[in-house]
């Protein structure tokens, strides 16, 4: 998978689709989440194919911290299934950048 392919598979479209009564998601919180995920992908792309593990983990910390802020700002809209989707997305992007880890790379900073 490439970064471009991953960008098109952000979990947010499915979240909005599955939230039939609009209790958790709206155009605003989905849009800002997409911007954060896109910025994460862009950061990893700029690091290039020979990215250092520490640089990749810095990008992971940044995206997780920003998602923590959004989750607080938008009344805890990231629940169990969203957490799993985001962790998978973040992990997949880190792997494309060259990080190989069997652990949850978001856990150290994640509050959601």
Secondary structure, DSSP 8 states (H G I E B T S, - for coil): --HHHHHTT-THHHHHHH-TT-SS--HHHHHHHHHHHHHHHHHHHHH-TT--HHHHHHHHHHHHHHHHHHHHHTTS---HHHHHHHHHHHHHHHHHHT---SS-TTTTT---
